[in-house]
Amino acid sequence: MQNRRDFLNLLCRGTILTGLAATTGVLAYRSVKGGNCDLGTSCNNCKKSESCDLPEAALFRQTVWQLDPTKCIQCGRCAENCVMSPSAVKVTHVYAMCGYCDLCGGYLKPDTKNISTAAENQLCPTSAIKRKFVEDPFYQYTIDEPLCIGCAKCVKGCGAFGNGSLQLQIRHDRCVNCNECSIARNCPSDAFKRVPANKPYLLQGIEAKPEEKNKV
Amino acid sequence: MKQKIIIISALALLLLLIIFMVKDFFFNNPGNTNPYQFELDNIRKGDSAKAVFAETQQIKTSLEEIHGIATDTSGKIYVSGKDSVAIFDAKGKTVNKFRIAGTAQCIAVSENGKIFLGIQDHIEIWNNRGEQLAKWASLGTDAVLTSIAVKGENIFIADAGQKVVYRCHIKGYLLGKIGLKDPATGVPGFIIPSPYFDLGISKDGNLWVVNPGRHSFEKYKFNGTLLSSWGKASMATEGFCGCCNPSNFAFINDSLFVTSEKAIERVKIYSADGTFLCVVATPDQFESGTKGLDLAVDKQNRILVLDPVKKMIRIFEPKK
């Protein structure tokens, strides 16, 4: 080391070389392990997030899409915008909240003359809700899931006239967990979000009975 | 010349295509063509043709939450709510306001001016100067008291939590329970899917209790004997809508029923045998989702509707 100038020169070069080496190392690691990840792009919008080996992508894959019933405005778009046909969004009945009403706002059209199971009285366009007499004056309502198209008419009716026990949920036995959910893209109330795969449902009103969530 | 025509036609076609694309991109609202959209606005419009009452006065309560309303024989209006009770004269001027501990869901005033408050699971008795006269023991951990009626030495208390009406002596001890399901006596039992459960005493000295899950009124003797019932479930104006209605009622002209509903927020009048008579207030006069429109009738036969969303007393009188 001849003088201070040489020392500073050497220090600057060393720093630049270390930086270059580190950058090359990171890029090489990502090239080998994680494919061509676009920095600054979230996994939600990345087309390779399903095959990417990066830790954040693995974390992303452990989440699934779900609909938050507290934000849902029952606009009916879930029925038409899902890539699956019929939609992977279906109505779920939270029995713990149901009033087992005779005059069920989720089952009957508001202007119906008679309370009966006649098709013209039913609000559901596909007759996916089944009504069964339990005991006076209680009726049980069950969902015939293959028929449900997720239009949310019953959800709106139940919320307006009853306790809100009918709620829309993405059913994970049907949902293909698209990177970019086409219903989420069209949802006017931003009700869709990613939730942990081990807690995939967001039903309201049964917080006190978590075991019921697992029965869904 | 021919080439010119072709160019102009092509440009016109291109222009049309651009117009179509712009319209498709920016002016096509998918919500407008949604075949599954379910509109409830038409139902909420109500049948204003049957409304023979008009709103003539509003009294702001200045309480944080309001839940119960009652009147006394002198025409004063009592409102109970969160941590407070307010007393107004017939013109709406505040006479007194005093603090209580808790939320008084229901209120009744006896003939001698004592104020009975239902606070969650127990009854408290106050005077109109804001002095507590008595505090009764809890009626149970599941008790949700929603209505009180006082007649002589009898106090009737509606408990939505335990689905029963208690008959108590004015000194606080229990005289009996009314409305428990008993097939032998034909008492069907109360069905209360949501915490709105009202009762009242008619001029002829019988107890009337709403059975909201059955959309009906039930008439009992003070000893609990069921005498009669009426009511019809229907979304139409003539019936009671939703899962469980009416939510509240009061008597007018001694024997007529003024009723209020939730889901379709409306106030109506029925005869003593349950015949629909007229509409007092239509759903479009209330905020959507308003629940618990408690009712009272003052000595001028004005209908007082407690609007918990607007936090005011709304007074309705027959249209002139």
Interface residues (C-beta under 8 A of the other chain):
Chain A: Q74 C75 G76 R77 A79 E80 G99 C101 D102 L103 C104 G105 P110 D111 T112 I115 L123 P125 D136 P137 F138 I149 C151 A152 K153 K156 G157 A160 F161 G162 N163 N186 P188
Chain B: P30 G31 N34 P35 Y36 Q37 F38 L40 I43 P188 I191 P193 S194 G213 R214 H215 A233 S234 M235 A236 C241 G242 C243 C244 A263 I264
